[in-house]
Amino acid sequence: MRRADRLFQIIQVLRRASRPVTAEAIALELETSKRSIYRDIATLIGQRVPIRGEAGVGYVLEGGFDMPPLMLTSDEVEAAVLGAQWVAGRGDPALARAARDLIAKIAATVPERLRPVLLEPAVASPPVWDDHRPEILDMARVRGWIHAGRKLELLYRDEQERESRRVVWPFLVGYRETTRLLVGWCEMREDFRTFRTDRVVEAGFLDARYPVRPAALRARWAAKMEAERAAWVAAGRPPPPERERAREGCPPVRPR
C-alpha cells in the first residue's frame, strides 16, 4: 500500500471508530508496522488533521474534520454499489428509488479510474423472487414514525390466519430475502415482537409518542437477542429452529 493511501486509510479507521484505536490495531488492519503508524500519525497531525491521543493509549479523530466528498477506494465503491443494488431490489419504493439515485450519483462523481468498477462490476446482488403478499403499510411513513418515536396501531394476521389488534412502539425495520419485518415493543404482550409487514391488515399512525428513545429500545432488544444466543451456546446446543421459537411476531432478526 502506498503511503498516501495508508494515510487516507488511517483517517478512515479513526473516523469509523467509537473509541480510541491503538497503533497496534491500526497496523494490524493495514498490514504494516506500528512504527510506520506512529510516523504516519505524526505526519497527519503535522498536516493539521485533528487526531488526539498518544502511543500506547490510542488515537481518536476529533469532530468537525472532513475530507473532500467521495474520496473512495475501488473496494468502497463496490461495497456501496452492491449494498445499493440489494436495497433497490428489496426495499420499499422510496428506499429503492433512493438506492438507484445513490448509484447514479456515485457513477457521476467517482474519478475516471473507478468507472470500470461501476460499468463492469465483479459483484452483484441476486434477483429477488418476490412471492409474499402485497403490503398495505406505507414503509416510508413507518420509517418516519420510527425516527419520531411514535406509536402504531396494527391489525395483524398471523400464519394461522388469526387476527389481533395491538399498539406497537416501532424501532426497526429488518430485511430478509423476500420479506420485511417490523420490530417493536408490543403493549399487549409487554415484550418485543416482530411482525411481517405483508401480514399487517390495517395500520393506524398514532400521534402519541412512546416514552423511550428508539435507540434505547433497539439497544435493549439487541441485548436480549444476544443474551438468548449466549444461553443457547452455553447450553451446548444450536438455536432452536425459527418456527419452534417464534411466537407470532417474534422470529429472530438481526439489526442492520
C-alpha positions as a LaTeX table, in Angstrom:
\begin{tabular}{lrrr}
\hline
Residue & $x$ (\AA) & $y$ (\AA) & $z$ (\AA) \\
\hline
Met1 & 0.00 & 0.00 & 0.00 \\
Arg2 & 1.34 & 3.41 & $-0.96$ \\
Arg3 & 1.98 & 5.75 & 1.96 \\
Ala4 & $-0.56$ & 8.28 & 0.66 \\
Asp5 & $-3.20$ & 5.55 & 0.59 \\
Arg6 & $-2.19$ & 4.44 & 4.08 \\
Leu7 & $-2.61$ & 7.97 & 5.45 \\
Phe8 & $-6.08$ & 8.08 & 3.96 \\
Gln9 & $-6.95$ & 4.68 & 5.43 \\
Ile10 & $-5.73$ & 5.71 & 8.90 \\
Ile11 & $-8.21$ & 8.58 & 8.82 \\
Gln12 & $-10.95$ & 6.16 & 7.73 \\
Val13 & $-10.14$ & 3.76 & 10.58 \\
Leu14 & $-10.31$ & 6.58 & 13.13 \\
Arg15 & $-13.43$ & 8.08 & 11.59 \\
Arg16 & $-15.50$ & 4.92 & 11.95 \\
Ala17 & $-14.24$ & 4.08 & 15.46 \\
Ser18 & $-16.33$ & 4.93 & 18.53 \\
Arg19 & $-13.40$ & 4.71 & 20.96 \\
Pro20 & $-9.62$ & 5.24 & 20.87 \\
Val21 & $-7.80$ & 2.96 & 18.43 \\
Thr22 & $-4.29$ & 1.79 & 19.22 \\
Ala23 & $-1.42$ & 1.92 & 16.75 \\
Glu24 & $-1.21$ & $-1.86$ & 17.02 \\
Ala25 & $-4.84$ & $-2.27$ & 15.91 \\
Ile26 & $-4.35$ & 0.14 & 13.00 \\
Ala27 & $-1.14$ & $-1.61$ & 11.96 \\
Leu28 & $-2.88$ & $-4.99$ & 12.04 \\
Glu29 & $-5.73$ & $-3.79$ & 9.84 \\
Leu30 & $-3.44$ & $-2.04$ & 7.35 \\
Glu31 & $-0.85$ & $-4.84$ & 7.41 \\
Thr32 & 2.09 & $-2.64$ & 8.32 \\
Ser33 & 4.29 & $-1.99$ & 11.36 \\
Lys34 & 3.44 & 0.02 & 14.46 \\
Arg35 & 6.49 & 2.19 & 13.79 \\
Ser36 & 5.04 & 3.13 & 10.39 \\
Ile37 & 1.73 & 4.00 & 12.03 \\
Tyr38 & 3.46 & 6.22 & 14.60 \\
Arg39 & 5.23 & 8.07 & 11.78 \\
Asp40 & 2.02 & 8.37 & 9.77 \\
Ile41 & 0.07 & 9.71 & 12.75 \\
Ala42 & 2.78 & 12.31 & 13.31 \\
Thr43 & 2.58 & 13.28 & 9.64 \\
Leu44 & $-1.20$ & 13.65 & 9.77 \\
Ile45 & $-1.02$ & 15.77 & 12.91 \\
Gly46 & 1.61 & 17.90 & 11.20 \\
Gln47 & $-0.87$ & 18.40 & 8.34 \\
Arg48 & $-3.40$ & 19.69 & 10.90 \\
Val49 & $-5.61$ & 16.62 & 10.89 \\
Pro50 & $-7.23$ & 16.82 & 14.38 \\
Ile51 & $-6.02$ & 13.49 & 15.79 \\
Arg52 & $-5.79$ & 13.29 & 19.56 \\
Gly53 & $-4.08$ & 10.62 & 21.62 \\
Glu54 & $-0.72$ & 9.10 & 22.36 \\
Ala55 & 1.28 & 5.96 & 21.75 \\
Gly56 & 0.16 & 3.02 & 23.86 \\
Val57 & $-3.23$ & 4.55 & 24.67 \\
Gly58 & $-4.96$ & 5.07 & 21.35 \\
Tyr59 & $-5.97$ & 7.73 & 18.91 \\
Val60 & $-9.26$ & 9.45 & 18.10 \\
Leu61 & $-10.28$ & 11.75 & 15.28 \\
Glu62 & $-11.91$ & 14.84 & 16.74 \\
Gly63 & $-15.25$ & 16.03 & 15.43 \\
Gly64 & $-15.56$ & 18.63 & 12.70 \\
Phe65 & $-12.96$ & 17.10 & 10.40 \\
Asp66 & $-14.00$ & 16.06 & 6.93 \\
Met67 & $-12.38$ & 15.19 & 3.64 \\
Pro68 & $-13.48$ & 16.02 & 0.12 \\
Pro69 & $-16.59$ & 14.00 & $-0.81$ \\
Leu70 & $-16.37$ & 10.62 & $-2.50$ \\
Met71 & $-12.66$ & 10.02 & $-1.99$ \\
Leu72 & $-13.42$ & 6.32 & $-2.33$ \\
Thr73 & $-11.32$ & 3.25 & $-2.98$ \\
Ser74 & $-12.43$ & 0.67 & $-5.54$ \\
Asp75 & $-13.48$ & $-1.69$ & $-2.72$ \\
Glu76 & $-15.59$ & 1.07 & $-1.14$ \\
Val77 & $-17.27$ & 1.81 & $-4.48$ \\
Glu78 & $-18.09$ & $-1.89$ & $-4.96$ \\
Ala79 & $-19.41$ & $-2.16$ & $-1.40$ \\
Ala80 & $-21.61$ & 0.92 & $-1.80$ \\
Val81 & $-22.99$ & $-0.18$ & $-5.17$ \\
Leu82 & $-23.58$ & $-3.76$ & $-4.03$ \\
Gly83 & $-25.48$ & $-2.53$ & $-0.98$ \\
Ala84 & $-27.48$ & $-0.08$ & $-3.07$ \\
Gln85 & $-28.35$ & $-2.82$ & $-5.56$ \\
Trp86 & $-29.61$ & $-5.01$ & $-2.72$ \\
Val87 & $-31.80$ & $-2.19$ & $-1.36$ \\
Ala88 & $-33.05$ & $-1.31$ & $-4.85$ \\
Gly89 & $-34.31$ & $-4.87$ & $-5.25$ \\
Arg90 & $-35.72$ & $-5.38$ & $-1.75$ \\
Gly91 & $-36.51$ & $-2.02$ & $-0.21$ \\
Asp92 & $-39.84$ & $-0.24$ & $-0.21$ \\
Pro93 & $-40.45$ & 2.05 & $-3.21$ \\
Ala94 & $-38.98$ & 5.15 & $-1.55$ \\
Leu95 & $-35.82$ & 3.36 & $-0.40$ \\
Ala96 & $-35.44$ & 1.55 & $-3.74$ \\
Arg97 & $-35.65$ & 4.86 & $-5.59$ \\
Ala98 & $-33.11$ & 6.40 & $-3.21$ \\
Ala99 & $-30.76$ & 3.45 & $-3.80$ \\
Arg100 & $-30.95$ & 3.87 & $-7.57$ \\
Asp101 & $-30.31$ & 7.59 & $-7.19$ \\
Leu102 & $-27.28$ & 6.81 & $-5.00$ \\
Ile103 & $-25.78$ & 4.55 & $-7.68$ \\
Ala104 & $-26.32$ & 7.29 & $-10.27$ \\
Lys105 & $-24.64$ & 9.89 & $-8.04$ \\
Ile106 & $-21.66$ & 7.64 & $-7.42$ \\
Ala107 & $-21.33$ & 6.97 & $-11.15$ \\
Ala108 & $-21.44$ & 10.69 & $-11.90$ \\
Thr109 & $-18.83$ & 11.73 & $-9.34$ \\
Val110 & $-16.20$ & 8.99 & $-8.97$ \\
Pro111 & $-12.85$ & 9.52 & $-10.73$ \\
Glu112 & $-12.45$ & 8.11 & $-14.20$ \\
Arg113 & $-10.13$ & 5.36 & $-12.93$ \\
Leu114 & $-13.01$ & 3.93 & $-10.82$ \\
Arg115 & $-15.65$ & 3.91 & $-13.54$ \\
Pro116 & $-14.84$ & 0.31 & $-14.62$ \\
Val117 & $-15.83$ & $-0.82$ & $-11.12$ \\
Leu118 & $-19.32$ & 0.52 & $-11.83$ \\
Leu119 & $-19.59$ & $-0.38$ & $-15.52$ \\
Glu120 & $-18.05$ & $-3.85$ & $-15.21$ \\
Pro121 & $-18.74$ & $-4.90$ & $-11.60$ \\
Ala122 & $-17.24$ & $-8.08$ & $-10.19$ \\
Val123 & $-20.07$ & $-8.41$ & $-7.65$ \\
Ala124 & $-23.84$ & $-8.23$ & $-7.92$ \\
Ser125 & $-26.95$ & $-8.71$ & $-5.81$ \\
Pro126 & $-29.01$ & $-11.74$ & $-6.92$ \\
Pro127 & $-32.52$ & $-11.20$ & $-8.31$ \\
Val128 & $-35.44$ & $-11.23$ & $-5.90$ \\
Trp129 & $-38.04$ & $-13.97$ & $-6.11$ \\
Asp130 & $-40.90$ & $-11.99$ & $-4.63$ \\
Asp131 & $-43.62$ & $-14.40$ & $-3.52$ \\
His132 & $-45.04$ & $-12.61$ & $-0.48$ \\
Arg133 & $-48.38$ & $-10.89$ & $-0.29$ \\
Pro134 & $-48.78$ & $-7.22$ & $-1.22$ \\
Glu135 & $-48.23$ & $-4.81$ & 1.66 \\
Ile136 & $-50.68$ & $-2.18$ & 2.83 \\
Leu137 & $-48.09$ & $-0.49$ & 5.04 \\
Asp138 & $-46.57$ & 2.77 & 3.83 \\
Met139 & $-42.99$ & 1.88 & 4.75 \\
Ala140 & $-41.65$ & 5.37 & 4.13 \\
Arg141 & $-44.16$ & 6.65 & 6.67 \\
Val142 & $-43.28$ & 3.82 & 9.05 \\
Arg143 & $-39.63$ & 4.89 & 8.94 \\
Gly144 & $-40.72$ & 8.44 & 9.71 \\
Trp145 & $-42.71$ & 7.19 & 12.72 \\
Ile146 & $-39.67$ & 5.28 & 13.95 \\
His147 & $-37.47$ & 8.37 & 13.74 \\
Ala148 & $-40.14$ & 10.38 & 15.57 \\
Gly149 & $-40.69$ & 7.70 & 18.24 \\
Arg150 & $-44.44$ & 7.50 & 17.58 \\
Lys151 & $-46.79$ & 4.56 & 18.13 \\
Leu152 & $-48.53$ & 2.38 & 15.55 \\
Glu153 & $-51.81$ & 0.51 & 15.91 \\
Leu154 & $-51.74$ & $-2.70$ & 13.89 \\
Leu155 & $-54.40$ & $-5.19$ & 12.90 \\
Tyr156 & $-52.19$ & $-8.23$ & 12.36 \\
Arg157 & $-52.92$ & $-11.64$ & 10.83 \\
Asp158 & $-50.52$ & $-14.41$ & 11.85 \\
Glu159 & $-49.59$ & $-17.51$ & 9.82 \\
Gln160 & $-52.61$ & $-19.37$ & 11.23 \\
Glu161 & $-54.82$ & $-16.52$ & 9.90 \\
Arg162 & $-55.66$ & $-15.37$ & 13.45 \\
Glu163 & $-56.16$ & $-11.64$ & 13.76 \\
Ser164 & $-55.21$ & $-9.41$ & 16.68 \\
Arg165 & $-55.14$ & $-5.67$ & 17.21 \\
Arg166 & $-52.27$ & $-4.17$ & 19.15 \\
Val167 & $-50.38$ & $-0.93$ & 19.78 \\
Val168 & $-46.68$ & $-1.14$ & 18.94 \\
Trp169 & $-43.66$ & 1.07 & 19.60 \\
Pro170 & $-41.75$ & 0.56 & 16.33 \\
Phe171 & $-37.98$ & 0.99 & 16.35 \\
Leu172 & $-36.54$ & $-1.10$ & 13.48 \\
Val173 & $-37.36$ & $-2.40$ & 10.02 \\
Gly174 & $-35.48$ & $-5.60$ & 9.20 \\
Tyr175 & $-34.97$ & $-7.16$ & 5.78 \\
Arg176 & $-34.85$ & $-10.75$ & 4.61 \\
Glu177 & $-34.59$ & $-12.07$ & 1.09 \\
Thr178 & $-38.32$ & $-11.80$ & 0.29 \\
Thr179 & $-39.92$ & $-10.27$ & 3.39 \\
Arg180 & $-39.70$ & $-7.18$ & 5.56 \\
Leu181 & $-40.05$ & $-7.27$ & 9.33 \\
Leu182 & $-41.18$ & $-4.55$ & 11.70 \\
Val183 & $-39.65$ & $-4.86$ & 15.17 \\
Gly184 & $-41.21$ & $-3.09$ & 18.13 \\
Trp185 & $-42.39$ & $-3.20$ & 21.72 \\
Cys186 & $-45.92$ & $-4.61$ & 21.90 \\
Glu187 & $-48.12$ & $-3.02$ & 24.55 \\
Met188 & $-50.46$ & $-6.03$ & 24.58 \\
Arg189 & $-47.68$ & $-8.60$ & 25.17 \\
Glu190 & $-45.46$ & $-6.23$ & 27.16 \\
Asp191 & $-42.47$ & $-7.57$ & 25.27 \\
Phe192 & $-40.61$ & $-7.24$ & 21.99 \\
Arg193 & $-42.36$ & $-8.61$ & 18.93 \\
Thr194 & $-41.53$ & $-8.85$ & 15.24 \\
Phe195 & $-44.24$ & $-8.51$ & 12.58 \\
Arg196 & $-44.05$ & $-9.50$ & 8.94 \\
Thr197 & $-45.14$ & $-6.37$ & 7.13 \\
Asp198 & $-47.09$ & $-8.31$ & 4.49 \\
Arg199 & $-49.32$ & $-9.74$ & 7.28 \\
Val200 & $-50.44$ & $-6.33$ & 8.52 \\
Val201 & $-54.11$ & $-5.94$ & 7.59 \\
Glu202 & $-54.62$ & $-2.38$ & 8.84 \\
Ala203 & $-52.30$ & 0.25 & 10.30 \\
Gly204 & $-53.06$ & 3.37 & 12.28 \\
Phe205 & $-50.34$ & 6.02 & 12.58 \\
Leu206 & $-50.90$ & 7.47 & 16.05 \\
Asp207 & $-49.75$ & 10.90 & 17.18 \\
Ala208 & $-48.76$ & 9.58 & 20.62 \\
Arg209 & $-45.05$ & 9.27 & 21.27 \\
Tyr210 & $-43.74$ & 6.36 & 23.25 \\
Pro211 & $-41.77$ & 7.18 & 26.41 \\
Val212 & $-38.42$ & 5.70 & 25.34 \\
Arg213 & $-35.97$ & 6.78 & 22.64 \\
Pro214 & $-35.97$ & 4.42 & 19.62 \\
Ala215 & $-32.21$ & 3.95 & 20.02 \\
Ala216 & $-32.70$ & 2.83 & 23.63 \\
Leu217 & $-35.30$ & 0.27 & 22.56 \\
Arg218 & $-33.01$ & $-1.04$ & 19.82 \\
Ala219 & $-30.19$ & $-1.43$ & 22.35 \\
Arg220 & $-32.43$ & $-3.30$ & 24.81 \\
Trp221 & $-33.74$ & $-5.57$ & 22.07 \\
Ala222 & $-30.25$ & $-6.32$ & 20.73 \\
Ala223 & $-29.05$ & $-7.12$ & 24.26 \\
Lys224 & $-31.96$ & $-9.51$ & 24.74 \\
Met225 & $-31.24$ & $-11.26$ & 21.44 \\
Glu226 & $-27.58$ & $-11.59$ & 22.37 \\
Ala227 & $-28.43$ & $-12.97$ & 25.82 \\
Glu228 & $-30.70$ & $-15.60$ & 24.26 \\
Arg229 & $-27.97$ & $-16.57$ & 21.82 \\
Ala230 & $-25.43$ & $-16.80$ & 24.65 \\
Ala231 & $-27.81$ & $-19.05$ & 26.60 \\
Trp232 & $-28.10$ & $-21.44$ & 23.64 \\
Val233 & $-24.32$ & $-21.52$ & 23.22 \\
Ala234 & $-23.78$ & $-22.08$ & 26.98 \\
Ala235 & $-26.21$ & $-24.98$ & 26.84 \\
Gly236 & $-24.12$ & $-26.54$ & 24.10 \\
Arg237 & $-26.89$ & $-26.60$ & 21.55 \\
Pro238 & $-27.72$ & $-24.57$ & 18.43 \\
Pro239 & $-30.59$ & $-22.07$ & 18.45 \\
Pro240 & $-33.97$ & $-23.80$ & 18.02 \\
Pro241 & $-35.46$ & $-23.71$ & 14.54 \\
Glu242 & $-37.20$ & $-20.46$ & 13.81 \\
Arg243 & $-40.68$ & $-21.96$ & 13.59 \\
Glu244 & $-40.32$ & $-23.57$ & 17.02 \\
Arg245 & $-39.13$ & $-20.48$ & 18.86 \\
Ala246 & $-41.13$ & $-17.81$ & 17.07 \\
Arg247 & $-44.13$ & $-16.72$ & 18.99 \\
Glu248 & $-46.14$ & $-14.81$ & 16.44 \\
Gly249 & $-44.36$ & $-11.62$ & 15.71 \\
Cys250 & $-41.06$ & $-12.70$ & 17.24 \\
Pro251 & $-38.80$ & $-14.53$ & 14.76 \\
Pro252 & $-35.10$ & $-13.77$ & 15.17 \\
Val253 & $-33.84$ & $-10.83$ & 13.18 \\
Arg254 & $-30.56$ & $-9.00$ & 13.45 \\
Pro255 & $-30.38$ & $-5.19$ & 13.31 \\
Arg256 & $-28.95$ & $-3.65$ & 10.12 \\
\hline
\end{tabular}
